[in-house]
């Protein structure tokens, strides 16, 4: 049988919208009748068609299964009750479609969730892509969570419908946005095991079968890529040693998708110590340009290899053979610190932290391989100019037992640039900071940051230590480490915290910990929040006002600028030049900013409490 014939059998001849598969498994159905819906005594597979009113549910059904022309669907009336449709294209293709009105209320006492969802094989939810789909996403979330609780085996298909009126860019953005929002809401409610499939659909597009087939050649690049740090040959086939990228847009574009392959798997493996590299890919099928109007598959190997230094391997056997050389690998630079976890247990592990410069023998080529991890974990990552001798490198290795001796595996690293600070000081700036996924949540990030701090503390030429464009994750880590260190300083005692932010705190934090004034203020607010009795209304209010006074500084400047412009401009010129906030808007914004900060501070304090 030809590939084209297999696909036609899979979707059904002439199928134009979405995709049903033949393996829907219908659950038990007790034959009850409810909501004016007849029973299903023959136990046929049941598909539920749901969505908001006028989303196009009935039109899809009429065009696909009853050969109604798309133009005729303009005269269809809105569905106001559940309509059951028997589909019997042959003795082998028989199922039911239940078309639900958009206004169906799951909380209605007449709506029997057990009966409706319990005997269902698939649920198709239709979203009008040309409308504001916020309400549709809310209904989707309610529908999926209700259905999943009753029947976890339901297959959920989301049709992003009426895309014929959208540009290609708009279609892609709508699909990405709906996919992201729908899955995020499910994860927030603890339904991260639910799988939703998304399809772009239109009853007017007579090539939609081909387009839907093309969609099967589009792969999420984050899901396709497998990364490994290989210690022994068995790791290659061990799924437990695989970790995924957090992002891939820096290689595969903003949509983080790859076109042209079905069941695509990309393998980017590194030996754990030397970082010898293997790049490979496999797939079930590649798109045929002759069948799909000249569409060609993306050059996956070319896109990734362009970022890899020379010497990577494409033969897996050659890669595995290099593991024999791992026993000779030793970390670069000077050992600054050791760190252990699970001491005294069978799960005890040991880590070592080093510092070095680019002049270290062999490190230049090693760093070229190491920095490629940034592409998958650091947004807007760029490779640094290592020829500048003001760069400093900090590396974490795990020292693990192997064959009666020990070997080393890279865990993460950081780069620091030594900037000049007028008139005669140096200001180190942390530029890149990465702990690889297999080693996260072990305390290594905090240990690495503390090691960087300690390497500069005794140098009187260092003014303070800053961070280049920190991510939210790094900001949380930095807050934790700085708060942990500052709470030991006399100026940050509980008594002094209640007296407000002082010059003594700024001086002591900068002198003893190389923390700049802005970060010292943030740490003060974290520690004062910890010292505040939240059940004492006056004490809590005093804290909030102290934080909000700082947050209000930009608004004070705005008011000052406005007064200056009032003297120089007439009323019309003033309105077109400067937009100011009303008092009510300012108070509302301040409250939102404060609540965001308080939530961040609470997370930091929870981690501080857990670390004691």
N, C-alpha and C positions, 0 to 999 in steps of 0.2 A: 504494500500500500504506500502511496506517495505521501510525502510530508504534508502537502496541501490537502489531500483527502483526509488525513488524520485530524487536521485542524478543523476541517468542515464538520467531521463527525463530532468533534469535541464541542463546538459551539452550536451546531444545528445549521442546516442549510439556510442561507439567506438571513442569518441572524445579524442584526445591525446595531444593537445597543447593549453595552455592558457585556457581561459574560457569566452564564450559569455553567456549572460543571455537572457532570452526570453522576457524581458520587455523593450528592447530598444524602445524608442518612436521616430518614424520618424517625423521630422518637415515638414512644408509645402514645396512643391517642384513645381516649375513653369513649368517643362517640357522642359526647354531650352536645347539645345545641344551645347557643347563646348569641345574644346581640343580633338576632335575625340571620344567623349564619347556619346553614345546613351542616350536618355532621359529615364525617369522612369515613364511612363504614368500610371502604376498601383499603384504608390505610395508605393512600397514595402520598408520595412526598409532597410537602406543602411549602410554598414560598410566600412569605408575607411581603407586600409592597406598601411601604410607608413613606411619609414625608408631609410637609406642610401643604396647605390648600394651594392649588394652582402651581404646584412644583413640576407637574408633567407626568405624574405616575400613570394615570389612565391612558394618556397618549402613548407612552412607551408600550404598554400592554397591547393597545389596539394596533399599533404599527407593526410590532414584532410578531405577534401571535395571530392577528386577524387580518393582516395585510391591508389595513386602512391606510390611505394616502396621508402624508403628513398634513396637507392642507385641510383635509376633512376633520382633523382633530381640533381645529379651531372652533368647531361647533359643538364639541362635547361639553356637557354640563358637569359642574363640579360634583365629585362623589360625596354623597351625604350619608351613606351607610356602607357597611362592609359588603363588598361584592366578591363572590367566589366564582372563579372561572376554571373550568376543566380543560386542560391541554392534553390532547391525545393525537399527536402527529403520527404515531405508529404504535404497535403493540409493545414497543420497547421504550418509547418516550411518552410517559403519562405522568402528569403531576397536576397539582392545583395551585392557582395563584389567588391569594386573598388580597384584594385592593381595599386599603383602609382610608377612611376620610381623614383629611388633614387635621380636623378638630378633635380627633379621638382623645379621650381623657383617661389616662391610666388610673386615675384616682376615683373614677366613677365606680360605684359599687357593682354596676352591671358588667364591668370589664373584668373578665376572668383570666388573669395573667397565666395561671397554671394551664388552663385549657388552650388558650391561644398560643402561647410560646412553647408549651411542653411538647406539642406534637409537630413542631416546626423544624424543617431542615435548614432553611436559609431565610434571612431577612434582608431585603433590599430597601435601602433608605435613599430617597431621591432629594437632592438639593438643587434649587434653582440658582445656577451660577451667575445669572444676570441680576439677581435681587440681592438685597442685604441679607446675608446668610447667618447673621448672629443668632436670630431666633431659631433658625433651622438647626444650628449646631447645638443649641440648648435642648431642642426636642430630640435630636439624635442621641445626645448623652443620656437623656432620661429613658429613651427607648432601649438603647443598648444595655444600660445597667439593669433595667427591669427584666429584660429578656434573658440576660446572662445569668441572673440569679436563679431564674426558673430552669433554664436549659443551657448549660455551659457549652454544649456541642453545636449550638447554632453557628452557622457561617454568616458573617456580617459583610455585606457588600454596599458600598456607598457610591451612588451614581451622581457625579457632578454634572448636572444636566443643563441643556440649552446653551451649550458652548459654541453653537454655530454663529452666534452674534458677537463673539469675542475674538480679539487678535490672538495670535499664537503666544505672545509674551504674557498676555492677560490670562490665557488658559493655564499656562504653566504656573503662574503666580497664584491663581485661584486654587489649583490643585495642591500646591505646596502649603498655602495658608490654611486651607480646610484640613488637610492631613495633619499639620502641626497642631492646630487648635484642638481638633477632635481627640488626638492621642494624648495631648497634655492634660486635658480635662479628665480623661479616664484615669491617667496615672495619678493625678492629684486625689482622686477618690478611691485609689487602691485597686483599680481594675487594669493594672498594667499587663495582665496575662491575656486580655482581650485583643484579638487580632482583627483589624479592619482593613478591607481591600478597597481601593479607590479607583474609579474609572471616569474618564471624560466621555460624555455621551451627548447625542443629538438625534432627534428623529428626522431632521432635514438632511443629514449628511449620509448620502447613499454609499459612501466609501467607509462608513464607520466600522464595518466588519474588519476591513484591512487596517484601519487605524487602531482598533482595539487589539488586533494581532500585533501591530507594531509596538503597542504598549508593553507587550510581554518581552520585548527586547530592551526595555529600559530598566536599569538596575540602580538601586540606591548604592552609591559608591562606598558609603560608610559600612553598609552591610556586606558588600562584596569583598572588602579588604580584610585579610587575616594577617596580623603581626605576631611574631614570635621572637623570643630570646632563647635560643636553643643551647642546652647544656649537654645533652646526650642524644644519640640517634633516635631513641624512642619518643623524644619530644615532638618530632616532626609530625607524627600521626596522632599525637595526644591532644584532643580538643581542649583539655584543661590548661594547656600552656598558651593557648591563643588569646590575644587581646585585640580589641577593636579601636579604631581611631575615634576621636571626638569630633573631628571635622575632616573634610576632604576638598573643600571648595578652592583651596589654594592650588590644587592639582586638576580637579575636574569641573571647576566653575561653580558659580553661585548656587545652582540647583543641586549640586552634589549628586549628579546622576551620570550614568554611563549608558550610551546607546549602542545597540548592535549585537547583544549577546543574551542568551537565555541560560539561567543557572550559572551565572558568572561567579567565579571564585579567583581572587587575586592573592597570591602568597608573597609576602615580603618578610623574609626571615633573616635574623642576624645571629651569629654565634654570640653567646652571652658575654664573653670577655673581649675578644679581639674585634668583634663586630664585623667579621667577614659576612658578606651580604649575598642573599639569593633572591631573585625576582622571577616569579612564574605566574601563569594564569591557566585556567581551564574553563570550559563552558560546554553546554549541551548542544547549542546550535548558534550559528552566526547568521545575521540578516543577509538575505540574498538581494543584491542591488537590482537584479533583473526582475525580481518579483515585486519590489517595492520602489519603483520609479527612481532608481539610482541611489537610494539610501545606502550609505556605507557605515560600517562599524567604526566607533571611536578607536583611536590608536592608544590603547591602555598602556602597553609596554613602553611606548615612546614618551607618553606623558610623565610616567614615573621615572623612567631611566634618565630623563633630562635633568632630574634633580639629584641623582645618585653620582657619587664620584666614580671614576674609572676603576675597574677591577671587580665589579659585582658579577655574580654567576647566574646563569640561566639553566644550568644542569644540576638537578637536586642531588645526584650522587656525588658530584664534585664538591658541592657544598658540605654534605655530610662528612666527606673525607677530611675536610679542614678541621673537624672537631678534635682530631688527634693533636693539633698544635695548641689547643687551649691550655694545656698544662704548663706551657712555657710563658703564658701571659702574666705580667705583673702590672699593677696600677702605676700611673704616671704621677710624678711630683712628690711632694712631701706629705707624710701622714700627719694630719692635724688632730684627728679625734677618732675614737672607736665608740660603737653604739650597739647594744644588744637588747633583744626582746625575748620574752618567755624564758628567763634565766632559770636554770635548774630543772627544766622540763625536757621532754623528748622533742618539743617544737622550738627549742632554743635556736636563735639565729644571730649571726654576728655581722656587723657592717663597719666599714672603714671609710673615712672622709679625707680626701686629699686636695691639695691646691697645687697648681702648676702654671707655667707660662707657655706660650706657643713655642718657645725655644727648646722645650723638653724633647729629647730625642724620640722621634716616632710619633709625637703627639699631633703634629700638624695633620697628617693623613688620618689619624684616629679621629680627630675632631671633625674632619670632613664627613666621616660616616656617622658620627654621633649626632651632629646637628640636623640630620635629615628627619629625626623624630619630631622636630619642632613643627614641621609642615602639617602634622596630624593632630597636634595638641595645643599650639600657640597661635592665636588669631593674628593676622598681619605679620607673620613671622618673616624674618629676613636673615640671610647668612651674613655674618659679621666680617669685617676686614681684619683678618688675624695678623696682617703685617704691622698693624699698629701695636707697639710694645706696651701700651697702657692697658691692655686687656689682661684680666686675671680669670682663671678658670678653677672651678671647684667641682669635684666629682665624688659620687657615692658609689661604693662597690659592696656587694655582699661577698663575704669570704665563706665558702661552703665546702664541706668535705667531699672528696671524690677520689676513689681508687687508692685509699690509704693515705692520701695527702690532702691538699686543698686547692681550690681554684677560685677565680674571681668573676663575678657577674656585674655588669653595669646596672645601676638602679636609677640614676638621675644625675643632673648636673646644673650648674648655674654659671653665668658669665657676669663679670663686674668690670665696669670701665672707670678708670681713675681720671675724673675731670678736674680741671684747675678751678680753684675758688679764690677770688681776689681777697687780699693782696698776695698771700704766699702760702695758701693752704691747698689741700686736696680734698675733693668731695667724691667718694666712690658712689657709683650709681649701679644698682642691680639691673641688668638689662634682660637677661633670659633666665628662667627658673623652671625646671621641669623634673618632676618625679614620675617615672614611668608607671603605667597602670598596675602591673603586677606587684608593685612595691608601695602603693598608696595606702593610706590609713594605717601605717605602721609607726608614725611619728617621725619619719625621715625628713619630711619637709621642714618641720620645726627644728630638727637637729641641724639640717643644712644651713638654715637661716642663722641660727645661733653660731655656727662655726664661722660663717662669713663675718658676723658681727665681731666675734672674738679675735679674728685675724687683724682687725683694725683698731681695737680698743686701746692698746698701749702705744699707739703711734700718735704723738702730739701734733703731727702735721695734718692729721685727718680732722676736718671740720665737723662733718656729719655724713650719714649714709642715706642716700635717697633711692627711689625706685622709678624706673622708666615705665610709664603707662601701665600701672598694675591692673591685672584682671580682678574680678570680684573674688575669685578663689584665693588669689594671692593676698588681697586686702584682708580677708578673714584670717589667713595664716599670720600675716604681719601683725594684725591687732592682737592675736592670741600671744605671740612671742613677746611683743613689746609690753603688753599688759603684765605678762608673767614676770618680766624683768623689772619693770618700773615699780611694781608693788613692793619690791624689796628696798626701794630708795626711801630715805627718811622724809623727803618732801612730799611723797605720795602716801603718807600715813593717813589713817581714817580721819583723824582730827583735822589735819591740814586740808584734806580733800573737801571738807564741809566749809572751809574758809574761801574756797574759790580757786580759780586758776591763777598761779603766781609766777613771777619771774624766777623764783627759786626753783620751781619745777622745770622751767625751760632750761635753766643753766645746768641743773644736776643731770637731767636727761641727756643733754648734749655732751656734757663733760664725761660722764661715766658710761653712757650707752651709745653715744653718737647718734641720738635721735633728734631730728629737727623739730622746730617749734610747732609746725602744723600737726605733725604726728603726736607730739607730746600733748597737745590739746585734746586730740581724739582719745588718747590713752587716759588722760585725766577724766574725761566724760565717762568712759567705760568703768573705771575704778570708782568714781564717785557714785555712779548708778548702783554698783555693787554695795557701796557703803550706805546707801540711802534706804531708810525704812519706808517701804512703799505703803505700809498701813498707816503711817503718820502723814495725814493729808497735807499739812503745812510743809513738812520736809520734802515730800514728793513734789509739791508745787514749786518749791524753791529750786529743785533740780531742773524741772522742766523749763522754768523761766531762764535759768542760767544757760541752758543749751539753746533755747530759742533766741536769746539775745545775740548769740553768735550767728545763728542762722539768719537773723534779721539784718545783718550788716549790709548785704547787697541791696536790700530794699531801702535802707537809709541812704545809700549812695545814689540810688535811683531818684529818691525824693530831692536830694541835694542837686543833682543834675537838672531836674525839672525846674527847680527854682531859678537856676542860672539861666536856663533857656527862656523862661518867662520874661526875663528882663530884655532879652535880645530879639525875640520873635513875636509876631502878632499871633492871635488865637488860631488862625487857619494854618499858618506855618508850623505852629507848635503841635497841632494835632497830627500833621503829616510827618513830623520829624520823630516824635517820641511817643511811645505807647506806655502808659503807666498803669499799675495795678490799683484797683480800688482797695480801700481798707479791708473790706470783707474778703476780697480775693487774697490779699496778703495774709490775713489771719488763717484762711483755709489752707493756703500753700504751706505756711509755716507748720501747721498741725500735721499735714501729710508728711513733710520732711522729717518732723520730729518722730512720728510713729515709725517711719522707715528706719531711722537711726536706732530707736529703742529696740526694735526687733533684731537689728544687727548686733547691738550690744548684748542682748540677751543670749544670742547664740555664742558669742565670745565667752561670756561668763559661764555658760553651761560647759564649754570645753575646758575652761580653767578649773572648774569644780571637778570635772572628770579626771583631770591630770594629776590631782593631788593624791 
